[in-house]
Amino acid sequence: MLKLYDLQVIDLKKWKTQQEDVVANATGELDVSYCLYRLEYSHPDLYGIKKLEITKPDEQLFVQDLKTQIGEETFSRRIAISDFRIEVSFVIAGSTR
């Protein structure tokens, strides 16, 4: 998710016109170009998606303390995450929505 947030906007129309060679065994946390290529292979219209926008709507953190008991030992970990908003724009009959 953080990798997608760093990109902020994935413009599929622009991606299609600028496609480069795709490496079959992509590495890294998320190779967006490879994922889009694989999606396009099975769904050439990319489900009619024009653009994806990834934002954080606010800076509110959600905090959860997790505790696990293993025998006599207690382990704990605090997890803090924030929301992401993913907005999808579609191409519909020659117009965008």
FIFILO-950074 format. One record per residue: x, y, z of N, C-alpha, C in turn; residue number from 1. Coordinates in Angstrom, 1 decimal. Atoms other than C-alpha are relative to their C-alpha. Layout:
N
    n_xx    n_yy    n_zz   ca_xx   ca_yy   ca_zz    c_xx    c_yy    c_zz  panu
       X       Y       Z       X       Y       Z       X       Y       Z   NUM
...
END
This chain:
97
    n_xx    n_yy    n_zz   ca_xx   ca_yy   ca_zz    c_xx    c_yy    c_zz  panu
     0.8    -1.2     0.0     0.0     0.0     0.0     0.9     1.3     0.0     1
    -0.8    -1.2    -0.1     2.8     2.4     0.8     0.6     0.3    -1.4     2
    -0.5    -0.1     1.3     4.3     1.8    -2.6    -1.0     0.7    -0.9     3
     1.0    -0.7     0.7     1.0     2.7    -4.2    -0.3     1.4     0.4     4
     0.2    -1.3    -0.5     0.6     5.7    -2.0     1.1     0.9    -0.6     5
    -1.1    -0.8     0.6     4.0     6.9    -3.2    -0.3     0.4    -1.4     6
     0.3    -0.4     1.4     2.8     6.8    -6.8    -1.1     1.0    -0.1     7
     1.1    -0.9    -0.1    -0.4     8.7    -5.9    -1.0    -0.2    -1.1     8
     0.9     0.1     1.1    -1.9     8.5    -9.4     0.6    -1.1    -1.0     9
    -0.4     1.0     1.0    -1.8     5.5   -11.8    -1.0     0.3    -1.2    10
     0.8    -0.4     1.2    -3.0     6.8   -15.2     0.2    -1.2    -1.0    11
    -0.1     1.2     0.9    -3.8     3.6   -17.2     0.2     0.4    -1.5    12
    -0.2    -0.4     1.4    -4.1     5.5   -20.5     1.4     0.4    -0.3    13
    -1.4    -0.4     0.2    -0.7     7.0   -20.1     0.9    -1.2     0.1    14
    -0.8     1.2    -0.1     0.7     3.6   -19.0     0.0    -0.8    -1.3    15
     0.1     0.7     1.2    -0.6     2.0   -22.1     0.9     0.6    -1.2    16
    -0.8    -0.7     1.1     1.1     4.6   -24.4     1.5    -0.1     0.3    17
    -1.4     0.0    -0.3     4.4     4.4   -22.5     0.5    -1.4     0.5    18
    -0.4     1.4    -0.4     4.6     0.6   -21.9     1.4    -0.3    -0.5    19
    -1.4     0.4     0.3     8.2    -0.6   -21.7     0.0    -1.5     0.0    20
    -0.1     1.4    -0.2     9.5    -4.1   -21.8    -0.3    -0.4     1.4    21
     0.4     0.5    -1.3     8.1    -6.1   -18.9     0.9    -1.2     0.3    22
    -0.8     1.1    -0.5    10.4    -8.4   -16.9    -0.9    -1.1     0.6    23
     0.9     1.1    -0.4     8.8   -11.8   -16.4     0.0    -0.3     1.5    24
    -0.1     0.2    -1.5    10.1   -12.2   -12.8     0.3     1.3     0.7    25
    -0.2    -1.3    -0.6     9.6    -8.8   -11.5     0.4    -0.1     1.5    26
    -0.4     0.0    -1.4    11.2    -8.0    -8.1    -0.4     1.2     0.6    27
     0.4    -1.2    -0.8    10.6    -5.5    -5.4    -1.4    -0.2     0.6    28
     1.3     0.1    -0.7     7.6    -4.9    -3.2    -1.2    -0.1    -0.9    29
     1.1     0.0     0.9     5.3    -4.1    -6.0     0.5     0.6    -1.3    30
    -0.3    -0.5     1.3     6.1    -3.8    -9.7    -1.3     0.3    -0.7    31
     1.3    -0.3     0.6     3.0    -1.9   -10.9    -0.1    -0.3    -1.5    32
     0.1     0.2     1.4     3.9    -2.1   -14.5    -0.2    -1.5    -0.3    33
     0.2     1.4     0.2     4.2    -5.9   -14.3    -1.4    -0.4     0.3    34
     1.3     0.4    -0.4     0.9    -6.2   -12.4    -1.0     0.5    -1.1    35
     0.9    -0.5     1.0    -0.9    -4.0   -15.0     0.1    -0.8    -1.3    36
    -0.2     0.8     1.2     0.6    -6.0   -17.8    -0.7    -1.4     0.1    37
     0.7     1.3    -0.2    -0.7    -9.3   -16.3    -1.5     0.2     0.0    38
     1.5    -0.2     0.0    -4.1    -7.8   -15.7    -0.5     0.3    -1.5    39
     0.4    -0.3     1.4    -4.2    -6.5   -19.3     0.0    -1.3    -0.9    40
    -0.1     1.3     0.8    -3.2   -10.0   -20.6    -1.3    -0.7     0.1    41
     1.2     0.8    -0.2    -6.4   -11.5   -19.1    -1.2     0.9    -0.3    42
     1.1    -1.0     0.2    -8.6    -8.3   -19.4     0.5     1.2    -0.8    43
    -0.6    -1.0     0.8    -7.4    -6.2   -22.3    -0.6     1.4     0.2    44
     0.6    -1.4    -0.3    -9.8    -3.3   -21.4     0.3     0.5     1.4    45
    -0.4    -0.3    -1.4    -8.4    -3.3   -17.8    -1.3     0.4     0.8    46
     1.3    -0.2    -0.7   -12.0    -3.5   -16.6    -0.6     1.4    -0.2    47
     0.5    -1.3     0.3   -12.7    -0.1   -18.1     0.6     1.1     0.9    48
    -0.6    -1.0    -0.9   -10.5     1.6   -15.5     0.9     1.0    -0.8    49
    -0.8    -1.0     0.7    -9.0     4.9   -16.7     1.1     0.5     0.9    50
    -1.0    -0.6    -1.0    -7.2     6.1   -13.5    -0.3    -0.5     1.4    51
     0.1     0.3    -1.4    -6.5     5.1    -9.9     0.7     1.2     0.7    52
    -0.6    -1.0    -0.8    -5.8     7.8    -7.3     0.1    -0.5     1.5    53
    -0.2     0.5    -1.3    -4.4     6.8    -3.9     0.4     1.2     0.9    54
    -0.2    -1.1    -0.9    -4.6     9.3    -1.1    -0.2    -0.4     1.5    55
     0.3     0.2    -1.4    -4.6     9.5     2.7    -1.0     1.1     0.4    56
     1.0    -1.0    -0.2    -7.9    11.3     3.6     0.3     0.8     1.3    57
    -0.4    -0.7    -1.3    -6.6    12.3     7.1     1.2    -0.6     0.6    58
    -1.2     0.5    -0.7    -3.8    11.7     9.4    -0.3    -0.8     1.3    59
     0.4     0.7    -1.2    -5.7     9.8    12.0     0.6    -1.4     0.0    60
    -0.6     1.3    -0.2    -3.9     6.7    13.2    -0.9    -0.9     0.7    61
     0.7     1.1    -0.7    -5.6     3.5    14.2     1.1    -0.8     0.7    62
    -1.0     0.7    -0.8    -3.6     1.9    17.0    -0.6    -1.3     0.6    63
     0.5     1.2    -0.6    -4.0    -1.7    18.1     1.2    -0.7     0.7    64
    -1.0     0.7    -0.7    -2.1    -3.5    20.8    -0.3    -1.5    -0.1    65
     0.2     1.5     0.1    -1.7    -7.3    20.1     0.8    -0.7     1.0    66
    -0.7     0.8    -1.1    -0.8    -9.7    22.9    -0.2    -1.5    -0.4    67
     0.1     1.5     0.2     0.0   -13.4    22.5     0.7    -0.7     1.2    68
    -0.6     0.8    -1.1     0.6   -15.9    25.3     0.5    -1.3    -0.6    69
    -0.6     1.3     0.4     3.0   -18.7    24.6     0.6    -0.6     1.2    70
    -0.4     0.6    -1.2     3.4   -20.9    27.6    -0.1     1.1     1.1    71
    -0.1    -1.0    -1.1     4.5   -18.6    30.5     0.3     1.4    -0.5    72
    -0.5    -1.3     0.6     5.7   -15.8    28.1    -1.2     0.7    -0.6    73
     1.0    -0.9     0.6     3.5   -12.9    27.0     0.8     0.9    -1.0    74
    -0.6    -0.9     1.0     4.5   -11.1    23.8    -1.0     1.0    -0.5    75
     0.9    -1.1     0.4     3.0    -7.8    22.7     0.6     0.8    -1.1    76
    -0.4    -0.8     1.1     3.2    -5.6    19.7    -1.0     1.1    -0.3    77
     0.9    -1.1     0.3     1.7    -2.2    18.9     0.0     0.2    -1.5    78
     0.1    -0.2     1.4     0.5    -1.7    15.3    -0.8     1.3    -0.2    79
     0.7    -1.3     0.3    -0.4     1.8    14.0    -0.1     0.2    -1.5    80
     0.2    -0.2     1.4    -1.9     2.3    10.6    -1.0     1.2    -0.2    81
     0.9    -1.1     0.4    -3.8     5.1     8.8    -0.8    -0.5    -1.2    82
     0.9     0.3     1.1    -6.6     4.9     6.2     0.7     0.4    -1.3    83
    -0.3    -0.4     1.4    -6.0     5.0     2.4    -1.3     0.1    -0.7    84
     1.2    -0.1     0.9    -8.6     6.2    -0.1     0.5    -0.3    -1.4    85
    -0.3     0.4     1.3    -8.5     4.6    -3.5    -1.2     0.4    -0.9    86
     1.0    -0.4     0.9   -10.5     6.4    -6.1     0.2    -0.5    -1.4    87
    -0.1     0.6     1.3   -11.2     4.7    -9.4    -0.8     0.8    -1.0    88
     0.7    -0.7     1.1   -12.1     6.6   -12.6    -0.2    -1.0    -1.2    89
     0.3     0.9     1.1   -13.8     4.6   -15.4    -0.3     0.7    -1.3    90
     0.4    -0.5     1.3   -14.2     5.1   -19.1    -1.3    -0.7    -0.3    91
     1.3     0.5     0.3   -17.8     4.8   -20.0    -0.5     0.6    -1.3    92
     0.6    -0.4     1.3   -19.1     5.0   -23.6     0.6     1.3    -0.5    93
    -0.7    -1.2     0.6   -16.5     7.6   -24.7     0.1     1.2     1.0    94
    -0.2    -1.1    -1.0   -16.8     9.7   -21.5     0.6    -0.6     1.2    95
    -0.6     0.5    -1.2   -15.2     9.5   -18.1    -0.9     0.2     1.2    96
     0.9    -0.1    -1.2   -16.9     9.0   -14.8     0.8    -0.3     1.2    97
END
